[in-house]
Amino acid sequence: MGPWRCLLLLPLLAPALRAQQQQFMEYVERRITLLEERISQWHDQSSRYSTELRDFKNQVLGMLEAAEKEREAMRAEAESAAVRVERLEREVDYLETQNPAPPCVEVDETLMDKQVATAKQRKNEKYTKLTDCSDTIASVRAMKILKRFGSSSGLWTKDAAGSSEKIYVFDGTANDTVYVFPRMREFTLFSATRKAARIKLPYPWVGTGHLVYDGHLYYIRQQGPSFQVIKFNLANKTVVDSSVFPAEEQIPVFGLSPSTYIEVSADEEGLWAIYATKEDEKNMCLAKLDPASLDIEQMWDTPCPRENAEGAFVVCGALHVVYNTRLPSRARVQCVFDVSGTLAPEDASLVYFPKRYGSHASLKYSPRERQLYAWDDGYQIIYRMEMKKKMEV
């Protein structure tokens, strides 16, 4: 196409080019307007957020100032409480100086020798039962884990003879303070000891072989090479009686519980003491205790070995020994010794406990409830027992 033809087409294309340019300018103006609107929205939102952030900062500062005032008030109250506690401690110390500690009950050695001689004369004799109880354990019917409290070793129990619902807790194997909870509910629901009363004993205990029986605490005290059974009245917080246990060269009664030298147990017949001596260091011994005077009424050598034993209790005049392994496994009653001769060892049921945490530090039988209060590696457990007549086992 020649140049003259292009000149002829130029007037025809000029309006189209101007229309396109106008559309492009309108498009650019619309985009600029939209961008300005968005910038305006961002500015409004930023201003609102800044205002809200400033209000929140002022609110937090106010809360911090209030918290600081409360902290100072609580510190002042704590200091005031510490002053009152210190004053109370001084008053208690003064009262203790005005009221001397209960005297240690000395043991008449001549009387004790006579009691030991009488008991040895009746050693290994057949026991004359005081009740018509003829039951023995058939199996563990149910288990209930209450909670975990205290150290790995200890014991918890109710009064084995009375009707009180109080829970007595002995934390550890060497202590002098007993925790008393008014009911099972308070012991179960509260992790701390704020709901518990405290009883400070005149002498520290040793082991986990103690017992609450008919309003009294029977606990073991070590005094040099010998061991004392202390009878402590829980109502008036005084020592009623004490007696040196009449056994020479005592050794731990359970192979897996080296801190327990005497296990005081209660059943339908009354009080018993389970112990061991170097004279027959392989097996356990059993003694019948008079709860009133702490006299030894009768003694037996049992066929139940100490090795791998972790605990024991008495049911209807029959000693039940629980065994485990040094690497804790499933505990089981593997030796039964009936002092009345009604139940032969080979006829007794081999009772297994459900496998839980470790080994039992204590097992306390409640003849009133027919259940065991166990302490297993710091866990408090109740075992409900299935009972059978001895002649049916």
C-alpha positions as CSV (number, residue, x, y, z in Angstrom):
1,M,0.0,0.0,0.0
2,G,1.4,3.3,-0.9
3,P,1.9,6.3,1.4
4,W,-1.0,8.1,-0.1
5,R,-3.3,5.4,0.9
6,C,-2.2,5.5,4.6
7,L,-2.9,9.2,4.6
8,L,-6.4,8.5,3.3
9,L,-7.1,6.0,6.2
10,L,-5.7,8.2,9.0
11,P,-8.8,10.3,9.4
12,L,-10.9,7.2,9.6
13,L,-8.8,5.6,12.5
14,A,-8.4,8.7,14.7
15,P,-11.8,8.5,16.4
16,A,-11.2,4.8,17.3
17,L,-7.8,5.6,18.9
18,R,-9.3,8.5,20.9
19,A,-12.1,6.2,22.2
20,Q,-9.6,3.6,23.3
21,Q,-7.5,6.2,25.1
22,Q,-10.6,7.5,26.9
23,Q,-11.5,4.0,28.0
24,F,-8.0,3.4,29.3
25,M,-8.0,6.7,31.3
26,E,-11.4,5.8,32.8
27,Y,-10.1,2.4,33.8
28,V,-7.0,3.9,35.4
29,E,-9.3,6.4,37.3
30,R,-11.5,3.6,38.6
31,R,-8.5,1.6,39.8
32,I,-7.1,4.7,41.6
33,T,-10.5,5.4,43.2
34,L,-10.7,1.8,44.4
35,L,-7.2,2.0,45.8
36,E,-8.0,5.2,47.6
37,E,-11.1,3.6,49.2
38,R,-9.0,0.6,50.4
39,I,-6.4,3.0,51.8
40,S,-9.1,4.9,53.6
41,Q,-10.6,1.6,55.0
42,W,-7.1,0.5,56.2
43,H,-6.6,3.9,57.9
44,D,-9.9,3.6,59.7
45,Q,-9.2,0.0,60.8
46,S,-5.7,0.9,61.9
47,S,-7.0,3.8,63.9
48,R,-9.7,1.6,65.6
49,Y,-7.1,-1.1,66.4
50,S,-4.8,1.5,67.8
51,T,-7.6,2.7,70.0
52,E,-8.5,-0.8,71.2
53,L,-4.9,-1.6,71.9
54,R,-4.5,1.5,73.9
55,D,-7.7,0.7,75.9
56,F,-6.5,-2.9,76.5
57,K,-3.1,-1.7,77.6
58,N,-4.7,0.7,80.1
59,Q,-7.0,-2.2,81.3
60,V,-4.0,-4.5,81.8
61,L,-2.1,-1.8,83.7
62,G,-5.0,-1.4,85.9
63,M,-5.3,-5.1,86.6
64,L,-1.5,-5.3,87.3
65,E,-1.8,-2.4,89.8
66,A,-4.7,-4.2,91.5
67,A,-2.8,-7.5,91.6
68,E,0.2,-5.8,93.1
69,K,-2.0,-4.2,95.8
70,E,-3.5,-7.6,96.6
71,R,-0.1,-9.2,96.7
72,E,1.1,-6.6,99.2
73,A,-2.0,-7.2,101.2
74,M,-1.5,-11.0,101.2
75,R,2.1,-10.5,102.2
76,A,1.1,-8.3,105.1
77,E,-1.5,-10.9,106.2
78,A,1.1,-13.7,105.9
79,E,3.6,-11.8,108.0
80,S,0.8,-11.1,110.6
81,A,-0.1,-14.8,110.6
82,A,3.6,-15.7,111.0
83,V,3.8,-13.4,114.0
84,R,0.6,-15.0,115.5
85,V,1.9,-18.5,114.9
86,E,5.2,-17.6,116.5
87,R,3.4,-16.2,119.5
88,L,1.2,-19.4,119.7
89,E,4.3,-21.6,119.6
90,R,5.8,-19.7,122.5
91,E,2.6,-20.2,124.4
92,V,2.6,-23.9,123.7
93,D,6.2,-24.2,124.7
94,Y,5.3,-22.4,128.0
95,L,2.3,-24.8,128.6
96,E,4.6,-27.8,127.9
97,T,7.1,-26.5,130.5
98,Q,4.2,-26.2,133.0
99,N,2.9,-29.7,132.1
100,P,5.6,-32.3,132.1
101,A,5.6,-35.0,129.5
102,P,4.0,-38.3,130.4
103,P,6.4,-40.6,132.2
104,C,7.9,-43.5,130.5
105,V,6.4,-46.7,131.9
106,E,9.2,-48.8,133.2
107,V,9.0,-52.5,132.9
108,D,9.5,-54.7,135.9
109,E,12.1,-57.2,134.7
110,T,11.1,-59.8,137.2
111,L,7.5,-59.6,136.1
112,M,8.5,-59.7,132.5
113,D,10.7,-62.8,133.0
114,K,7.7,-64.5,134.7
115,Q,5.4,-63.6,131.8
116,V,8.0,-64.9,129.3
117,A,8.4,-68.1,131.3
118,T,4.6,-68.6,131.4
119,A,4.3,-68.0,127.7
120,K,7.1,-70.4,126.9
121,Q,5.5,-73.1,129.0
122,R,2.5,-72.8,126.7
123,K,4.6,-72.4,123.6
124,N,3.3,-74.3,120.5
125,E,0.3,-75.6,122.5
126,K,-3.0,-75.9,120.7
127,Y,-5.0,-72.6,121.1
128,T,-8.3,-72.6,122.9
129,K,-10.5,-70.3,120.8
130,L,-12.4,-67.5,122.4
131,T,-15.0,-67.1,119.6
132,D,-16.9,-69.4,117.2
133,C,-15.2,-67.8,114.2
134,S,-14.4,-70.6,111.7
135,D,-13.9,-68.6,108.5
136,T,-10.9,-68.3,106.3
137,I,-10.1,-66.4,103.1
138,A,-11.1,-67.9,99.9
139,S,-10.2,-65.1,97.5
140,V,-10.0,-61.4,96.9
141,R,-13.5,-60.4,96.0
142,A,-12.9,-56.8,95.0
143,M,-10.2,-54.1,95.0
144,K,-10.5,-50.4,95.3
145,I,-7.7,-47.9,94.9
146,L,-8.4,-44.9,97.0
147,K,-5.5,-42.5,96.2
148,R,-1.8,-41.9,96.5
149,F,-0.5,-40.3,99.7
150,G,2.8,-40.0,101.3
151,S,6.0,-42.0,100.8
152,S,6.4,-45.5,99.4
153,S,6.1,-47.2,102.8
154,G,3.5,-46.6,105.5
155,L,0.1,-47.8,106.7
156,W,-3.5,-46.7,107.0
157,T,-6.3,-48.2,108.9
158,K,-9.5,-47.8,110.9
159,D,-10.1,-48.9,114.5
160,A,-10.1,-52.7,114.2
161,A,-12.5,-53.1,117.2
162,G,-14.5,-49.9,117.5
163,S,-17.2,-48.4,115.3
164,S,-15.4,-45.2,114.6
165,E,-15.1,-44.1,110.9
166,K,-11.8,-42.2,111.5
167,I,-8.9,-43.0,109.2
168,Y,-5.4,-43.2,110.8
169,V,-2.4,-42.7,108.5
170,F,1.2,-43.5,109.4
171,D,3.5,-42.0,106.7
172,G,6.9,-43.6,106.5
173,T,8.7,-46.2,108.7
174,A,10.2,-43.8,111.2
175,N,8.1,-40.9,112.4
176,D,6.1,-39.5,115.4
177,T,3.1,-37.8,113.8
178,V,-0.2,-39.6,113.0
179,Y,-2.7,-38.1,110.6
180,V,-6.3,-38.6,111.5
181,F,-9.1,-38.0,109.0
182,P,-12.7,-37.8,110.3
183,R,-14.1,-40.1,107.5
184,M,-13.1,-41.9,104.4
185,R,-14.6,-39.1,102.3
186,E,-12.1,-36.5,103.6
187,F,-9.2,-38.8,103.2
188,T,-10.2,-39.7,99.6
189,L,-11.1,-36.2,98.2
190,F,-8.3,-34.0,99.6
191,S,-4.7,-34.5,98.4
192,A,-3.2,-32.4,101.2
193,T,-3.4,-33.0,105.0
194,R,-5.4,-29.8,105.8
195,K,-8.5,-31.9,106.6
196,A,-6.6,-34.1,109.0
197,A,-5.9,-33.7,112.7
198,R,-2.3,-34.5,113.8
199,I,-1.4,-36.6,116.8
200,K,2.2,-36.2,117.9
201,L,3.4,-39.3,119.7
202,P,5.7,-39.2,122.8
203,Y,8.1,-41.6,121.1
204,P,8.7,-42.2,117.4
205,W,7.6,-45.4,115.8
206,V,9.6,-47.9,113.7
207,G,8.4,-50.1,110.9
208,T,4.8,-50.5,109.7
209,G,3.4,-53.0,112.2
210,H,1.2,-50.7,114.2
211,L,-2.5,-51.1,115.0
212,V,-5.5,-49.0,116.2
213,Y,-7.7,-51.2,118.4
214,D,-10.6,-50.2,120.7
215,G,-9.6,-46.5,121.0
216,H,-5.9,-47.2,121.5
217,L,-2.9,-47.1,119.3
218,Y,-0.5,-50.0,119.7
219,Y,2.8,-49.1,118.1
220,I,6.4,-50.3,118.0
221,R,9.2,-48.3,119.5
222,Q,12.9,-49.3,119.2
223,Q,15.1,-48.7,122.2
224,G,18.6,-49.9,121.5
225,P,18.6,-53.6,120.6
226,S,15.1,-54.2,122.2
227,F,11.6,-53.2,121.0
228,Q,8.7,-51.9,123.0
229,V,5.0,-52.1,122.4
230,I,3.5,-48.8,123.4
231,K,-0.2,-48.6,124.2
232,F,-1.4,-45.0,123.5
233,N,-4.8,-43.7,124.4
234,L,-6.1,-41.8,121.4
235,A,-8.8,-39.9,123.4
236,N,-6.6,-38.2,126.0
237,K,-3.3,-38.5,124.1
238,T,-1.4,-40.3,126.9
239,V,0.7,-43.5,127.2
240,V,-1.4,-46.1,129.0
241,D,1.2,-48.8,129.2
242,S,4.3,-50.1,127.5
243,S,6.1,-53.4,127.5
244,V,9.5,-54.6,126.3
245,F,8.7,-57.4,123.8
246,P,9.9,-60.6,125.4
247,A,12.0,-61.9,122.5
248,E,15.8,-61.9,122.2
249,E,17.9,-61.0,119.2
250,Q,15.0,-60.0,117.0
251,I,15.4,-59.7,113.3
252,P,13.0,-58.2,110.6
253,V,9.9,-60.3,110.5
254,F,9.5,-59.9,106.7
255,G,12.3,-60.4,104.2
256,L,11.0,-57.7,101.9
257,S,10.2,-55.2,104.7
258,P,13.5,-54.7,106.6
259,S,12.2,-51.9,108.8
260,T,9.4,-54.0,110.4
261,Y,10.4,-56.1,113.4
262,I,7.0,-56.7,115.0
263,E,3.6,-56.8,113.3
264,V,0.7,-56.2,115.6
265,S,-2.5,-57.6,114.1
266,A,-6.1,-57.9,115.2
267,D,-8.7,-60.5,114.3
268,E,-12.0,-61.8,115.7
269,E,-10.0,-63.4,118.6
270,G,-8.1,-60.2,119.7
271,L,-4.5,-59.0,119.4
272,W,-1.5,-60.9,118.0
273,A,2.1,-60.1,117.4
274,I,4.1,-61.5,114.5
275,Y,7.9,-61.5,114.9
276,A,11.2,-63.3,114.2
277,T,14.4,-64.1,116.1
278,K,17.9,-65.3,115.3
279,E,17.0,-68.6,117.2
280,D,15.0,-69.6,114.2
281,E,15.8,-67.0,111.6
282,K,14.2,-68.8,108.7
283,N,10.6,-68.8,110.0
284,M,8.2,-66.4,111.7
285,C,6.9,-66.6,115.3
286,L,3.4,-65.8,116.5
287,A,2.3,-64.6,119.9
288,K,-1.2,-63.9,121.5
289,L,-1.3,-60.5,123.2
290,D,-3.5,-59.3,126.1
291,P,-4.7,-55.9,124.9
292,A,-5.2,-54.7,128.4
293,S,-1.9,-55.6,130.0
294,L,0.3,-56.3,126.9
295,D,1.2,-59.7,128.4
296,I,2.2,-62.5,126.1
297,E,-0.5,-65.2,126.6
298,Q,0.9,-67.8,124.3
299,M,3.7,-68.2,121.7
300,W,4.1,-70.4,118.6
301,D,6.8,-71.3,116.1
302,T,5.3,-71.2,112.6
303,P,6.4,-73.0,109.4
304,C,6.0,-69.8,107.5
305,P,9.4,-68.6,106.1
306,R,10.5,-65.0,106.3
307,E,12.2,-65.0,102.9
308,N,10.3,-63.1,100.2
309,A,7.5,-62.3,102.8
310,E,6.1,-58.7,102.5
311,G,3.3,-58.8,105.1
312,A,1.0,-60.9,107.2
313,F,-2.3,-60.7,109.1
314,V,-4.4,-63.0,111.2
315,V,-8.0,-64.1,110.4
316,C,-10.0,-66.2,112.9
317,G,-6.8,-67.3,114.6
318,A,-5.0,-68.3,111.5
319,L,-1.8,-66.5,110.4
320,H,-1.8,-65.6,106.7
321,V,1.6,-64.6,105.2
322,V,1.8,-62.7,101.9
323,Y,4.8,-63.3,99.6
324,N,6.2,-61.5,96.6
325,T,9.6,-61.2,94.9
326,R,12.4,-58.7,95.2
327,L,11.5,-57.5,91.7
328,P,7.8,-56.9,92.6
329,S,5.4,-59.2,91.0
330,R,1.9,-60.5,92.0
331,A,1.5,-60.9,95.7
332,R,0.0,-64.1,97.1
333,V,-0.9,-65.8,100.4
334,Q,1.3,-68.8,100.3
335,C,1.5,-69.9,104.0
336,V,-1.3,-70.3,106.5
337,F,-0.8,-71.3,110.1
338,D,-3.9,-72.0,112.2
339,V,-3.2,-72.0,115.9
340,S,-6.3,-74.0,116.7
341,G,-5.3,-76.8,114.3
342,T,-8.6,-76.6,112.6
343,L,-7.2,-75.7,109.2
344,A,-4.3,-77.7,107.8
345,P,-1.7,-75.7,105.8
346,E,-2.2,-77.9,102.7
347,D,-6.0,-77.3,102.8
348,A,-5.7,-73.5,102.8
349,S,-6.6,-71.5,99.6
350,L,-3.7,-70.0,97.7
351,V,-5.0,-66.4,97.5
352,Y,-3.6,-64.0,94.9
353,F,-3.8,-60.2,95.0
354,P,-4.3,-58.2,91.7
355,K,-1.0,-57.0,90.3
356,R,-0.7,-53.2,90.9
357,Y,2.4,-51.1,91.6
358,G,5.1,-52.7,93.7
359,S,5.0,-54.7,96.9
360,H,2.8,-54.1,100.0
361,A,4.4,-52.1,102.8
362,S,1.5,-53.0,105.1
363,L,-1.7,-55.1,105.2
364,K,-4.2,-54.4,108.0
365,Y,-7.1,-56.7,108.4
366,S,-10.4,-55.3,109.7
367,P,-12.4,-58.1,111.3
368,R,-15.5,-55.8,111.5
369,E,-15.5,-55.1,107.8
370,R,-13.8,-58.3,106.5
371,Q,-11.4,-56.3,104.3
372,L,-7.7,-55.4,104.1
373,Y,-6.3,-51.9,104.2
374,A,-3.1,-52.0,102.1
375,W,-0.3,-49.6,101.4
376,D,1.3,-50.4,98.0
377,D,4.2,-48.1,96.9
378,G,2.4,-45.1,98.2
379,Y,-1.1,-46.1,97.0
380,Q,-3.8,-46.8,99.5
381,I,-5.9,-49.8,98.5
382,I,-8.9,-51.7,100.0
383,Y,-9.2,-55.4,99.3
384,R,-12.6,-56.9,100.0
385,M,-12.2,-60.6,100.9
386,E,-14.4,-63.6,100.0
387,M,-14.6,-65.8,103.1
388,K,-15.4,-69.6,103.4
389,K,-15.7,-71.9,106.3
390,K,-12.5,-73.7,107.1
391,M,-14.0,-77.2,106.6
392,E,-15.2,-76.1,103.1
393,V,-11.8,-75.0,101.8
